Amino acid sequence: MKRKIWERGSFRLNPDVLEGAEVPILILDQIWLSHFKNSEDEKIQALMQKVKDTMKEQGLNNDRRNYLTAQKKECLGRIMELTDEAYEHNNQEAKENMGKLNEAVSKINAELKELDKEAKKLPNKLTKANNELLLESVSLYYGQMKSNQDRLAELNPQVNETRERLRIMTDEKLACEEVIEKTYYMLHSMVGSQIIEKLDAAYDNRHRNGHR
């Protein structure tokens, strides 16, 4: 019987079934990696890269916000230091430096605002990319599993039939061995080993010459 081949895409999970599910980040999950780490499937590779890129984007966003927050804190500290010099001593240079620092803080605040806005979108973006990878993984491996189940259903009767044939042949083999042993013992008792050897030689010679 011809093996049934699973056509990719003939089974697709509805993305809605994943709503509310706690799905691990697949590229960090050891069970998933054991099946897909070295996958050569182009769709799987592309979606893996999408998840990696989104995670990298999160990391870069977080690093940039941390850096800017530290810069802002430093600028505010310098402003506090210059306040007394600028206004108590009317130091023009201190005032100019304070102006530059305030301008730097404004730019940092503007960039932080954009980064925070982007950071709020990234978890959903990562979840979406990870779910896409999950759906494709399930589609691919569920198909392989069902294909193998179908093949197993074909093989089971054949295996059972082979087992039965083997059981019958084993019983026949044991019966033949029993007859041979009993007959040899009887003949050996009746005519002795030398006569048996002559009979064996004559039998073998007859078979070599094509006679039965």
C-alpha positions as CSV (number, residue, x, y, z in Angstrom):
1,M,0.0,0.0,0.0
2,K,1.4,3.4,-0.9
3,R,2.4,5.5,2.0
4,K,0.2,8.6,2.6
5,I,2.2,11.8,2.3
6,W,1.3,14.7,4.5
7,E,1.0,17.9,2.5
8,R,2.3,20.9,4.4
9,G,-0.4,23.4,5.3
10,S,-3.2,21.0,5.2
11,F,-3.5,21.4,9.0
12,R,-3.3,24.9,10.4
13,L,-3.9,26.0,13.9
14,N,-6.2,29.0,14.3
15,P,-4.1,31.7,16.0
16,D,-7.1,32.5,18.3
17,V,-6.5,29.2,20.2
18,L,-3.3,30.7,21.6
19,E,-5.1,33.7,23.1
20,G,-4.2,33.8,26.8
21,A,-1.8,30.9,26.5
22,E,1.6,31.1,28.2
23,V,3.9,30.1,25.4
24,P,7.6,30.1,26.1
25,I,10.0,31.9,23.8
26,L,10.6,28.9,21.5
27,I,14.2,29.7,20.6
28,L,15.1,29.6,24.3
29,D,13.1,26.4,25.0
30,Q,15.2,23.3,25.1
31,I,12.5,20.9,24.0
32,W,11.7,23.0,21.0
33,L,15.4,23.5,20.2
34,S,15.9,19.7,20.3
35,H,13.6,19.4,17.3
36,F,14.2,22.7,15.4
37,K,17.6,24.1,16.3
38,N,19.2,22.7,13.1
39,S,16.1,22.8,11.0
40,E,16.7,23.5,7.3
41,D,13.1,24.5,6.7
42,E,13.0,28.0,5.2
43,K,9.8,29.1,6.9
44,I,11.0,27.9,10.3
45,Q,14.4,29.6,9.8
46,A,12.8,32.9,8.7
47,L,10.4,32.9,11.7
48,M,13.3,32.0,14.1
49,Q,15.2,35.0,12.8
50,K,12.2,37.2,13.2
51,V,12.0,36.2,16.9
52,K,15.7,36.8,17.3
53,D,15.6,40.2,15.7
54,T,12.6,41.2,17.9
55,M,14.5,40.1,21.1
56,K,17.6,42.0,19.9
57,E,15.4,45.0,19.3
58,Q,14.2,44.8,22.9
59,G,17.7,44.5,24.2
60,L,18.9,47.5,22.2
61,N,16.0,49.5,23.3
62,N,16.5,48.7,27.0
63,D,20.3,49.4,26.7
64,R,19.7,52.7,25.1
65,R,17.1,53.8,27.7
66,N,19.5,52.8,30.5
67,Y,22.3,54.7,28.9
68,L,20.1,57.8,28.3
69,T,18.7,57.7,31.9
70,A,22.3,57.6,33.2
71,Q,23.2,60.6,31.0
72,K,20.2,62.5,32.1
73,K,21.0,61.9,35.7
74,E,24.5,63.1,35.1
75,C,23.3,66.3,33.3
76,L,20.8,67.0,36.1
77,G,23.6,66.6,38.7
78,R,25.8,69.1,36.8
79,I,23.0,71.5,36.6
80,M,22.5,71.4,40.3
81,E,26.2,72.0,40.8
82,L,26.2,75.0,38.5
83,T,23.0,76.6,39.9
84,D,24.8,78.4,42.8
85,E,27.6,79.6,40.6
86,A,25.3,80.8,37.9
87,Y,22.8,82.7,40.1
88,E,24.5,83.5,43.4
89,H,27.7,84.6,41.7
90,N,26.1,85.6,38.4
91,N,28.6,83.5,36.4
92,Q,27.8,83.8,32.7
93,E,29.8,80.7,31.7
94,A,28.0,78.7,34.3
95,K,24.7,79.9,32.9
96,E,25.7,79.0,29.4
97,N,26.8,75.5,30.5
98,M,23.4,75.1,32.3
99,G,21.7,76.1,29.1
100,K,23.5,73.5,27.1
101,L,22.8,70.9,29.8
102,N,19.1,71.7,29.9
103,E,19.0,71.4,26.1
104,A,20.7,68.0,26.3
105,V,18.2,66.9,28.9
106,S,15.3,68.0,26.6
107,K,16.8,66.0,23.8
108,I,17.2,63.0,26.1
109,N,13.6,63.3,27.3
110,A,12.4,63.4,23.7
111,E,14.3,60.3,22.8
112,L,13.3,58.5,26.0
113,K,9.7,59.2,25.2
114,E,10.0,57.6,21.8
115,L,11.9,54.7,23.2
116,D,9.3,54.1,25.9
117,K,6.6,54.2,23.3
118,E,8.4,51.7,21.2
119,A,9.2,49.5,24.3
120,K,5.5,49.2,25.0
121,K,4.9,47.7,21.6
122,L,7.8,45.3,21.6
123,P,6.3,42.6,24.0
124,N,3.3,42.2,21.7
125,K,5.6,42.2,18.7
126,L,7.6,39.5,20.3
127,T,4.5,37.5,21.3
128,K,3.2,37.7,17.7
129,A,6.5,36.6,16.2
130,N,6.8,33.7,18.7
131,N,3.2,32.6,18.0
132,E,3.8,32.6,14.3
133,L,6.8,30.4,14.9
134,L,4.7,28.1,17.1
135,L,1.9,27.8,14.5
136,E,4.4,26.9,11.8
137,S,6.2,24.4,14.0
138,V,2.9,22.7,14.9
139,S,1.8,22.7,11.3
140,L,5.1,21.0,10.2
141,Y,5.4,18.5,13.0
142,Y,1.8,17.6,13.4
143,G,1.7,16.7,9.8
144,Q,4.8,14.5,10.2
145,M,3.2,12.9,13.3
146,K,0.0,12.1,11.4
147,S,1.9,10.7,8.4
148,N,3.8,8.4,10.7
149,Q,0.6,7.3,12.5
150,D,-1.0,6.4,9.1
151,R,2.1,4.4,8.2
152,L,2.0,2.7,11.6
153,A,-1.6,1.7,10.9
154,E,-0.4,0.1,7.7
155,L,2.6,-1.7,9.3
156,N,0.8,-3.1,12.4
157,P,-1.2,-5.8,10.4
158,Q,1.9,-6.7,8.4
159,V,4.0,-7.0,11.6
160,N,1.3,-9.2,13.2
161,E,1.1,-11.4,10.1
162,T,4.9,-11.7,10.1
163,R,4.8,-12.7,13.8
164,E,2.2,-15.4,13.1
165,R,4.2,-16.7,10.2
166,L,7.3,-16.8,12.3
167,R,5.5,-18.6,15.1
168,I,4.2,-21.3,12.6
169,M,7.7,-21.7,11.1
170,T,9.3,-21.9,14.5
171,D,6.8,-24.7,15.5
172,E,7.5,-26.5,12.3
173,K,11.3,-26.2,12.8
174,L,11.0,-27.6,16.4
175,A,8.9,-30.5,15.1
176,C,11.5,-31.3,12.3
177,E,14.3,-31.2,14.9
178,E,12.4,-33.6,17.2
179,V,11.7,-36.1,14.3
180,I,15.4,-35.9,13.2
181,E,16.6,-36.5,16.7
182,K,14.3,-39.4,17.5
183,T,14.9,-41.1,14.0
184,Y,18.6,-40.7,14.3
185,Y,18.6,-42.3,17.7
186,M,16.4,-45.2,16.5
187,L,18.6,-45.8,13.4
188,H,21.8,-45.5,15.4
189,S,20.5,-48.1,17.9
190,M,19.4,-50.5,15.1
191,V,22.4,-50.4,12.6
192,G,25.2,-48.4,14.4
193,S,27.1,-45.3,13.5
194,Q,29.2,-46.8,10.6
195,I,26.1,-47.8,8.7
196,I,24.6,-44.4,9.3
197,E,27.7,-42.7,7.9
198,K,27.5,-44.9,4.8
199,L,23.9,-44.0,4.3
200,D,24.7,-40.3,4.8
201,A,27.5,-40.5,2.2
202,A,25.2,-42.3,-0.3
203,Y,22.4,-39.8,0.3
204,D,24.8,-36.8,-0.2
205,N,26.3,-38.3,-3.3
206,R,22.8,-39.0,-4.8
207,H,21.9,-35.3,-4.2
208,R,25.1,-34.0,-5.7
209,N,24.2,-36.0,-8.9
210,G,20.8,-34.4,-9.0
211,H,18.8,-37.4,-7.8
212,R,16.1,-37.4,-5.1
